[in-house]
C-alpha cells in the first residue's frame, strides 16, 4: 500500500471549493479510505472502552462506597501514563507509527480482558482493578498518540479541522452510547457481561490499525531516550501557541471534570443510581456530538487560538452551573435521594444534564481547534513526541481533575468542586490569554507553533 503524504501546505486554490454548510465536512472520509477505516474502527471500539470507563467507577464505588476511592483510579494511572506516553511518542517519531499503534492496542486489549475476568469472578479486591486500569490507560495513550500523529499523513492539511470534527463525532458517539449502555447493563446484568462488550468491540481497533499503510516518519529524529525527550522539550518551549493550548486544556480539565461525582450524585443527591450516572455522562457526550455534527463553519475560523479561549470560558460557566444545581439540591435536603429510578428528582437531573451538554459542546470545540493547531504547525519529525504530550495532557488532565473533585467532595461537599472549579476556569483562562497575546493572534492560514 502507498504511504500518502498530505503534510505539505495546500492553498485554497488547490483544494476543494469553500463549504458554508453547518453540517460536518465529510471530505476526509471520502478522500482517504485509510482515515475512514481508522475513524470507523475507533468509533466502534470506543463504545466498549467508554462502557468500561463508566463500569470501573461503578464497580469500585460498589465495592468501597467511596467517591475518593473512585478518584484513585486516576492517581495510580497518572505517573506511568505520563512516562510511557512520552516514550510512545518518541517511538512514533522513529518507527512505523502503524506498528507502534498495534503494540498499544494489544496492551489495551489484554488489560481490558483482565478486568473482565475479575468482574466475572466477583473479586472484591480493589488493587488489581487499579493496576489493570493503569495498564489500560498507558497502552491507550500510546495507541492514541500514534494514531493522532498519523492523521496529518492521511488527510490534506486544509481538511485537518474537518478531520478533528469527525473525530469529535466519533468521540461523541462513544461517550453518548457507551455510558448510557453501561448504566443500564450494570443495573440489568451485572459487571461481568458489561466488561465483556469492551473485549469484543476492541477487535475493531486492531483491524483498523492493521489495515493502515506503513506510516514512517519524515526527517531524522533522535532514537528514543533522553536526547530525543530533550529535543521535544526544546521545541515545545519555543512553540508558544502549542504550549498555551496545552495549558488551557489542563486548566479546564483539572478544575472542571466532575465525572467521579456521578455515582454519589445518583445515589444520594439526585437519585436514580446507575441510570442517572449514564444520563449525566451521556449528556456531556451529546453536547460534544452535536457540536461536531454542526461543525461545518468551524473549518473557516482563522483565529483558532481565540476560539479555544472562548470555548473554554463557556465550559467553565457550564461546570459552575452544574455545581449550582447540586448546591440547590443539597440545600433542599435531598441528601438521601435513593438509588432507585423512582426516587430521581427529574427537574434537577434535567438541569444538571443541560449544563453538562453545554460543557461537552464547548470542550469539543476547544479540542477541535487545539488538535488542529498542533497537527498543522508541528513538523512531522516532531509530531509523535508533541502529539504524545497532547494525549498525556488530555488524558492526565481529567485524572487530576478526578482527584481534585474527589478530595473536594470528601473535605467539603459534592457541589463544592464544580462550583469552585468552574469559577477558577473562567478566571485562569482570562489571565492566560492576557499573558499569551500571540495565542489570540494565531492565524490558521499561517500556522506558527
N, C-alpha and C positions, 0 to 999 in steps of 0.2 A: 504493500500500500504506500501511496505517496505521503510525504510529510508536508502538508500545506503550511505556508508561512504568510500570515496576514498581519505581521507585526509592523510592516512599513506603513508610513502615513498615507492616507488616501484623501485626496481633495474632494470636495463636494461634486466637482465636475466629473470626476472619475467614478463616483458611486451612484447610488440609486437616487431617484427624484426625492425631494424633500417630502416627508409624510406629515400630515397635520391631523391624523386621526387620534382620538382619545384612547383608542384601544391599543393594547401592547403590540409592538412591532415583532412579527414572527419571521422576519427575513433571516435571522441567524439559523433557524431550524430548516428553512428552505435551502439556504446556500451551503450549509455544512452538515452532511449526513452524520459525520463523526460527533459533532456537537449535539445533534438531535438525539443520537443514541445515548450519549452520556447524560443529557438532560432527562430523558425519559427513564433510564435505569436508575438514576439518582432519586428521581421523584418517587418511584415505586418503593425502592429500598428505604427511603427516608421516612415513609409512613410507618414502617415497622420500627425504625430507630426511635421515632417520636413516641410510639407506644411504649417502648422500653424506658425511655426517659421519665415518662409520667408514672409508669408502673413501679419503677425503682423507688421513687419518692413515696408512693402509696405503701409499698411493701415495708420500707424502713419505718415509716410512721406507724404502720400496723403492728410492727414488732416492738417499737420503742415508745410510741405515743409522744414523741418529741420532735418539734419543728427544728430545733438545733441539731438533732441527730440527722435529719434530712439534709441540712446545710453542710454537714461534714462530708458529704459526697463530693462537694466542690473542694473542700480543704485538702483532702487526700489526693485528688487528681491534679491539683494546680501545679505543684512543683515539677513532677515528672512530665506533665503536658508541655510546659514551657521548654524544658531541656530537650526532650525528644522531638518536639515540634520544630524547634530551631534546627536540630540536626537533620531532620527530614527535609527542611528547606535547603540546606547545604547539599544534600544528596540530589535534590531536584535540579540544582544548578550544574551538576556534573554528569549524572547518569540519565538514562532514558526515563522520562517522567512517567511513562506508562508502567514501567516495571516498579518504580517507587510506589505508585498508586496501588498496584497489585499487592505488594507487601503490606501496606497499610490496611487494605481491605481484608486480607487474611487474618491479621491480628484482631481487627474489629469483630469479624465473624466468630472466631474462636472464643473470644471473651463473652460475646453475647450468648453463645451456646453454653458456656459455663454458668452464667446467671440463670439460664433456663433450667439447667439440671438442678441447681439449688432450689429453685422455686418448686419444681415437681417433687423434690424430696422434703418439702415443707421445713427446710432448715430455718431456725430462728437465731442463728449466729450471724451477727451483722458484719464482722470484719471481712469475710470473704466477698460480700457484696461490694464493700468499699474497694477492695483490691481489684476485682474484676471490672468494676466501673472505671477505675483508674486506667487499667489496660485498654479498655474500650475507648476511652476518651483520648488517650495518647495515640492509638492506632488511627482513630478517625481524624485526628489533627494532621497526621502525615498524609493520609488519603486526601483530605480537603486541600492541603497546601499544593500537592502535586496536581490535582485536578484543576484548581484555580489558576495555577501558573501555566497550564496547558491551554486554557480558553483563548488567550490572545493569539495563539498559533492556529486556532481552528476557525476564527471569525475575523472579518475585517475590522480594522481599528475604529472606523466610524460606527460600527454596529455594537461596540462594547456596551454602551448604555442599554441597548435593546437586549443584549445577552444577559446583562445583570438583572434587568427587569424580568426576563423569562426565568432566571434562577430564583427571583423573588416569587414568581407564580409557583414554581416547584416547591419552594420552601413553604409558601402559604398553604398549598395543598397538603403537604406533610404535616404541618402543625395545626391544621384545621381538622383533618380526618383522624390523624394518629391519636391525639389526646382525647378526642370525643369517643373514639372506639375503645381506647384504654380504660376510660372510666366505666363504660358500660360493660366491657369484658371482665374487668376485675370484680365488679359487682355481681355479674351473672355466672361466670365460670371459674373465677379464681386466677391466681397468678401464673401457674404453670402454662396453661393454654395461651395466656396473653403474651408471655415472653416467646412462646414458640413461633408466633407470627413473624417476629423480627428475624428469627433464624432462617425462616423460609424466604422471606422477601429480600434478604440481603444478597441472595444469589444474583439479583438483577444488577447490583453494583459490579460484581465480578464480571458479568457478561459485557456490561457497558464499557468497562475499562479494558477488558481483553480485546474488544473489537476496535480499540483506538489504533491509529497508526503510530509507529515509533515517534516519540517527541524528544529528540535530543537537543539540549540547549545550544544556542548560538554563542560564539565567543569562548574565551578561555576563562574559566573560573578556578579558584583555588580548590584543591581537594578538601573534603570535609575535615575540619579541625579548627584550631584556634585562629590561624591566619584567615581562613575563609569567614569565620564569625566576625573578626575584626574588620575585614573588608566590608562586610554588610553593615556593620555598626557605623563605620566612617561614611558610607553612602547615606545611611538614614540620618546621620547628624547634619548632612548638607541638604537633605531632601525635606525642607521645612513644610511643604504642603502635605506630603505623605505623613510626616510625623504628626502634624497638627490633626489630621483626620484620625489617627490612632488615639491621640489624647482625648479628642472629643468623644469617641466611642467609649473609651474607658470611663469617662465621667458619667455618661448616660447609663452604662451597664452596671457600674459599681453602686450607684445610688438609686437606680430605677428598675430593678429586676425583682418583682415581688412573687415569683412563681413558687418559692418554697413555703409561702404563706397559704397556698391554696388548700392543702389538706386540712389545716387547722381552721381556716375560714369556712370550709364546707362542713366541718364537724361541729364547730362551736359558735360561729358568728352569723353566717348567712343560712346555714342548714343545707341539706341536700347531699352531703357526703361526697362520694367519688364522682357522682354525676355533676355536681357543682364544680369540682376540680376540672372535669372535662370541658364544661361550658366556659369557664373563665380562661382556660388555656386556649380553647378554640377561638374565643372572641379576639384575642391578641392576634392569632393566626389569620382570621378573616380580614382584619384590618390590613395586614401585610399583603394578603392575596388580592384584595380589592385595589390597593394602591399599585400593584403590579399589572393587574388586568387593564386598568385605565392609565397606563403609563406612557401612552403614545407621545404626549407632549414633553416628557422628560428628556427625550433624545435631542431636543432643540435647546436645552438650557446650557448656556455657556458659563455662567457664573456658578459653577458646581460647588465651590467652597462655601459661598454664601447660602446655597441651597441646603448644604449639610447643617450649617449653623441654625438655620430657621427650622429645619425638620427636628433637630434635637431639642430645640426650645419648646416646640409643640409637644414633643414627647414628655418633657419634664412637667409641663402643665397637666398632661393627661394622667401621669402617675400620681401627681398631687391630688387630682380629682378622685382617683381610685381610693387613695388613703382617706380622703374626707368621707367617702361613702362608708368605709369601715368604721371611722370615728363616730359617725352619726348612729350607726347600728350599735356600737358599744354603749353610747350614751342612752340609747333606747332600752338598754338592758337585755340585749339579745345574746347574753353570754352563754346560754345553753340551748342553742337552736335545735340541736339534734341532727344526727347524720342521715335520717331518712328523708327521702324527697318530699314526703308530705309535710315536713317541718320547714321547708325552704321559705325564706322571705323573698318573694318573687320581685317586687319593685326594687329592692336593694340589689338583688342579683342582676337585674337588667341594667341598672345604672352603673354598677361595677363593670359589667361586660361592655357597656358602651365606652367607658373610659379606657378600657384595655383595647378595644377595637381601634380607637383613635391612636393610642400609643403604638400599636402594632403597625398601623399605616405609616406613621411618622418615622418609626425605626426602619422600616423597609425602604422608604425614600432616601433616608440617610445612607443606608447600606448600598443602594444602587449607585449613588454618586461617590461614596468613598471607594468602592470597588473599582469604579471606572477611573477615578483619579490615579489609583495605584497601577492598574493594568495599562493605562495609556501613557504614563510618564516614566515608569521604571524600565530600564533596559532589560532585554531578555536574559542576559547572562547573570543578572542580579535578581530576576523576578522570583525565582524559587525561594531565596532567602527572605526577601521582603514580603512575599506572599505568606510565608510561614509565620512571620511576625504578625501579619494581618490576622491570620487564622488564630494564632495564640491570643491576640487581643480580643477578637470577637468571641472566642471560646472561654478564655480566662476571665474576662470582664464580668460576664454573668455569674461565674462561680464565686468571684469575690463578692459580687452583689448578693448571692445566696447567703454567704457568711454574714454580710452586713445586716441583711434582713432578719436572718436567724437570731443574731445577737440582739438586735433591737426588739424583736418580739419577745425575747426572754427577759431582758432587763427593763423593758418599758411596756409596750402593748402591741397587738397585731397591727394597728393602724399607724404606729409611730414611724416605722421605717419608710413607707411610701410617702407619708406627709412631709417628713423632713427631707427625704431623698429627692422628691420632686422639686421642692424649693431650691435645694442645693444645685441641681442640674441647671436650672434657669440662670442662677447667679454665676456659676462657674463657667458656663458656655459664654455668657456675656463677657466675662473677664478674659477668657481665652482669645476670643476673636478681636478684642481691643488690643491685645498684645501681639497677635499674629495677623497684621493687616494684609500681608501677601496672600494669605489663605482666602480672604474675601475677594481678592483681585484675580484669583485663579481663572484662567480662560481655557475652556475645553478645546478651542481651535488651536491653541498654542500651549500644550500641556508642559508644565515645568514641575519636576518632582519636588 
